[in-house]
Amino acid sequence: MARSKTSTVGKNRPKKATNPTKKKKSYADDEDYQAGGRYTASGKFQRKQRMMPGENAIKEIRKYQKATDLLIRKLPFARLVKEIMTTLTTEEYRWQAAACLALQEAAEAHLVSLFEDSNLCAIHGGRITLQVKDMQLARRIRGQQRE
């Protein structure tokens, strides 16, 4: 037989009076809330702290320079390697996980090095923004062929 609750604790309490004239606040109508920010426990509106231009980029650069993990996801890179292998050969080769990981490490190291050299070319040109011509110049100085 199923149990049933027999205690009457809390049933004899009076219900809280509701004020029908008070309008419930909707965040969808609040322009300040839509602009960004939040309401504190006391009911005051507090805006989000805005970062200065470039501050978020510097934070992101520091984050990625500190990290030692791979930047490209492993599975999409493995699929790309297998796709390239099928276009180059008619046979299907199997890859060890360590071999694919070593190839990915080498590919990322090459790309990071290329971006570093390209950034130096951009700085030498008196610019901050990296452009295609910087990448081309960096590859030409290295002696790599154009694709």
C-alpha positions as YAML, in Angstrom:
chain: A
units: angstrom
residues:
- id: 1
  name: MET
  ca: [0.00, 0.00, 0.00]
- id: 2
  name: ALA
  ca: [1.31, 3.43, -0.87]
- id: 3
  name: ARG
  ca: [2.18, 5.84, 1.88]
- id: 4
  name: SER
  ca: [0.31, 9.07, 2.25]
- id: 5
  name: LYS
  ca: [1.35, 12.21, 4.07]
- id: 6
  name: THR
  ca: [-0.66, 12.58, 7.22]
- id: 7
  name: SER
  ca: [0.91, 15.64, 8.81]
- id: 8
  name: THR
  ca: [-0.91, 18.95, 8.64]
- id: 9
  name: VAL
  ca: [2.11, 21.17, 9.16]
- id: 10
  name: GLY
  ca: [1.84, 24.28, 7.06]
- id: 11
  name: LYS
  ca: [-1.73, 23.75, 5.87]
- id: 12
  name: ASN
  ca: [-3.31, 26.15, 8.36]
- id: 13
  name: ARG
  ca: [-1.11, 29.10, 7.45]
- id: 14
  name: PRO
  ca: [-2.79, 32.14, 5.92]
- id: 15
  name: LYS
  ca: [-1.94, 32.81, 2.30]
- id: 16
  name: LYS
  ca: [0.16, 35.84, 1.43]
- id: 17
  name: ALA
  ca: [-1.81, 38.76, 0.15]
- id: 18
  name: THR
  ca: [-1.08, 39.68, -3.43]
- id: 19
  name: ASN
  ca: [-1.21, 43.22, -4.70]
- id: 20
  name: PRO
  ca: [-3.15, 43.18, -7.99]
- id: 21
  name: THR
  ca: [-2.19, 46.78, -8.82]
- id: 22
  name: LYS
  ca: [1.56, 46.10, -8.89]
- id: 23
  name: LYS
  ca: [2.81, 45.31, -12.38]
- id: 24
  name: LYS
  ca: [5.33, 42.48, -12.72]
- id: 25
  name: LYS
  ca: [8.64, 43.71, -14.19]
- id: 26
  name: SER
  ca: [9.46, 42.20, -17.57]
- id: 27
  name: TYR
  ca: [13.08, 42.11, -18.70]
- id: 28
  name: ALA
  ca: [11.99, 41.95, -22.33]
- id: 29
  name: ASP
  ca: [10.66, 45.53, -22.08]
- id: 30
  name: ASP
  ca: [13.62, 46.90, -20.12]
- id: 31
  name: GLU
  ca: [15.97, 48.77, -22.48]
- id: 32
  name: ASP
  ca: [18.80, 48.93, -19.95]
- id: 33
  name: TYR
  ca: [18.69, 45.17, -19.47]
- id: 34
  name: GLN
  ca: [18.77, 44.58, -23.22]
- id: 35
  name: ALA
  ca: [21.79, 46.88, -23.58]
- id: 36
  name: GLY
  ca: [23.79, 44.63, -21.26]
- id: 37
  name: GLY
  ca: [23.98, 44.35, -17.54]
- id: 38
  name: ARG
  ca: [22.14, 42.81, -14.62]
- id: 39
  name: TYR
  ca: [20.00, 43.64, -11.62]
- id: 40
  name: THR
  ca: [21.53, 43.22, -8.19]
- id: 41
  name: ALA
  ca: [19.75, 41.64, -5.21]
- id: 42
  name: SER
  ca: [18.71, 45.10, -3.99]
- id: 43
  name: GLY
  ca: [17.00, 45.78, -7.31]
- id: 44
  name: LYS
  ca: [19.52, 48.27, -8.68]
- id: 45
  name: PHE
  ca: [20.67, 47.96, -12.26]
- id: 46
  name: GLN
  ca: [24.40, 47.42, -12.74]
- id: 47
  name: ARG
  ca: [26.01, 47.76, -16.16]
- id: 48
  name: LYS
  ca: [28.62, 45.31, -17.42]
- id: 49
  name: GLN
  ca: [32.19, 46.53, -17.17]
- id: 50
  name: ARG
  ca: [33.39, 47.29, -20.70]
- id: 51
  name: MET
  ca: [36.90, 46.41, -21.74]
- id: 52
  name: MET
  ca: [39.10, 48.94, -23.47]
- id: 53
  name: PRO
  ca: [39.71, 48.38, -27.20]
- id: 54
  name: GLY
  ca: [42.38, 45.74, -27.70]
- id: 55
  name: GLU
  ca: [42.29, 44.55, -24.10]
- id: 56
  name: ASN
  ca: [40.29, 41.45, -24.97]
- id: 57
  name: ALA
  ca: [42.68, 40.64, -27.82]
- id: 58
  name: ILE
  ca: [45.69, 40.90, -25.50]
- id: 59
  name: LYS
  ca: [43.95, 38.63, -22.98]
- id: 60
  name: GLU
  ca: [43.30, 36.09, -25.74]
- id: 61
  name: ILE
  ca: [46.92, 36.25, -26.95]
- id: 62
  name: ARG
  ca: [48.21, 35.60, -23.43]
- id: 63
  name: LYS
  ca: [45.78, 32.71, -23.03]
- id: 64
  name: TYR
  ca: [46.96, 30.98, -26.20]
- id: 65
  name: GLN
  ca: [50.65, 31.67, -25.52]
- id: 66
  name: LYS
  ca: [50.32, 30.11, -22.08]
- id: 67
  name: ALA
  ca: [48.52, 27.00, -23.37]
- id: 68
  name: THR
  ca: [50.44, 23.97, -24.62]
- id: 69
  name: ASP
  ca: [47.52, 22.02, -26.05]
- id: 70
  name: LEU
  ca: [46.75, 21.72, -29.76]
- id: 71
  name: LEU
  ca: [44.74, 24.49, -31.40]
- id: 72
  name: ILE
  ca: [43.22, 22.38, -34.18]
- id: 73
  name: ARG
  ca: [40.77, 19.69, -33.09]
- id: 74
  name: LYS
  ca: [42.15, 16.15, -33.48]
- id: 75
  name: LEU
  ca: [39.28, 14.45, -35.29]
- id: 76
  name: PRO
  ca: [38.79, 17.04, -38.07]
- id: 77
  name: PHE
  ca: [42.57, 17.07, -38.63]
- id: 78
  name: ALA
  ca: [42.65, 13.25, -38.84]
- id: 79
  name: ARG
  ca: [39.80, 13.33, -41.38]
- id: 80
  name: LEU
  ca: [41.70, 15.92, -43.44]
- id: 81
  name: VAL
  ca: [44.85, 13.79, -43.41]
- id: 82
  name: LYS
  ca: [42.92, 10.70, -44.51]
- id: 83
  name: GLU
  ca: [41.16, 12.69, -47.25]
- id: 84
  name: ILE
  ca: [44.48, 13.97, -48.58]
- id: 85
  name: MET
  ca: [45.90, 10.44, -48.52]
- id: 86
  name: THR
  ca: [42.97, 9.11, -50.56]
- id: 87
  name: THR
  ca: [43.47, 11.83, -53.18]
- id: 88
  name: LEU
  ca: [47.20, 11.09, -53.45]
- id: 89
  name: THR
  ca: [47.05, 7.26, -53.54]
- id: 90
  name: THR
  ca: [44.61, 4.61, -54.63]
- id: 91
  name: GLU
  ca: [45.30, 2.35, -51.64]
- id: 92
  name: GLU
  ca: [43.77, 2.96, -48.26]
- id: 93
  name: TYR
  ca: [46.36, 3.42, -45.52]
- id: 94
  name: ARG
  ca: [45.79, 3.08, -41.80]
- id: 95
  name: TRP
  ca: [47.21, 5.65, -39.41]
- id: 96
  name: GLN
  ca: [48.48, 5.17, -35.90]
- id: 97
  name: ALA
  ca: [47.16, 7.74, -33.46]
- id: 98
  name: ALA
  ca: [50.72, 8.75, -32.53]
- id: 99
  name: ALA
  ca: [51.63, 9.31, -36.20]
- id: 100
  name: CYS
  ca: [48.61, 11.52, -36.77]
- id: 101
  name: LEU
  ca: [49.35, 13.43, -33.57]
- id: 102
  name: ALA
  ca: [52.99, 13.97, -34.61]
- id: 103
  name: LEU
  ca: [51.83, 15.25, -38.01]
- id: 104
  name: GLN
  ca: [49.41, 17.63, -36.32]
- id: 105
  name: GLU
  ca: [52.12, 18.94, -33.96]
- id: 106
  name: ALA
  ca: [54.41, 19.58, -36.92]
- id: 107
  name: ALA
  ca: [51.66, 21.26, -38.94]
- id: 108
  name: GLU
  ca: [50.72, 23.58, -36.07]
- id: 109
  name: ALA
  ca: [54.37, 24.43, -35.38]
- id: 110
  name: HIS
  ca: [54.83, 25.30, -39.07]
- id: 111
  name: LEU
  ca: [51.73, 27.51, -39.10]
- id: 112
  name: VAL
  ca: [52.70, 29.32, -35.89]
- id: 113
  name: SER
  ca: [56.18, 29.95, -37.28]
- id: 114
  name: LEU
  ca: [54.72, 31.25, -40.55]
- id: 115
  name: PHE
  ca: [52.41, 33.63, -38.68]
- id: 116
  name: GLU
  ca: [55.31, 34.87, -36.56]
- id: 117
  name: ASP
  ca: [57.38, 35.65, -39.66]
- id: 118
  name: SER
  ca: [54.39, 37.25, -41.37]
- id: 119
  name: ASN
  ca: [53.77, 39.42, -38.32]
- id: 120
  name: LEU
  ca: [57.38, 40.59, -38.44]
- id: 121
  name: CYS
  ca: [56.91, 41.49, -42.12]
- id: 122
  name: ALA
  ca: [53.79, 43.50, -41.26]
- id: 123
  name: ILE
  ca: [55.60, 45.34, -38.46]
- id: 124
  name: HIS
  ca: [58.49, 46.07, -40.82]
- id: 125
  name: GLY
  ca: [55.97, 47.54, -43.27]
- id: 126
  name: GLY
  ca: [54.72, 49.87, -40.53]
- id: 127
  name: ARG
  ca: [51.41, 48.08, -40.10]
- id: 128
  name: ILE
  ca: [49.69, 46.22, -37.30]
- id: 129
  name: THR
  ca: [47.24, 44.27, -39.45]
- id: 130
  name: LEU
  ca: [48.49, 41.10, -41.09]
- id: 131
  name: GLN
  ca: [47.90, 41.05, -44.86]
- id: 132
  name: VAL
  ca: [48.22, 38.45, -47.61]
- id: 133
  name: LYS
  ca: [51.34, 40.12, -48.95]
- id: 134
  name: ASP
  ca: [53.03, 39.59, -45.57]
- id: 135
  name: MET
  ca: [52.34, 35.86, -45.75]
- id: 136
  name: GLN
  ca: [53.62, 35.74, -49.33]
- id: 137
  name: LEU
  ca: [56.79, 37.63, -48.41]
- id: 138
  name: ALA
  ca: [57.46, 35.38, -45.41]
- id: 139
  name: ARG
  ca: [57.08, 32.27, -47.57]
- id: 140
  name: ARG
  ca: [59.28, 33.77, -50.29]
- id: 141
  name: ILE
  ca: [62.05, 34.60, -47.81]
- id: 142
  name: ARG
  ca: [61.84, 31.05, -46.45]
- id: 143
  name: GLY
  ca: [62.20, 29.65, -49.96]
- id: 144
  name: GLN
  ca: [58.83, 27.90, -50.05]
- id: 145
  name: GLN
  ca: [57.01, 27.52, -53.34]
- id: 146
  name: ARG
  ca: [53.76, 29.30, -54.03]
- id: 147
  name: GLU
  ca: [50.58, 27.23, -54.20]
...
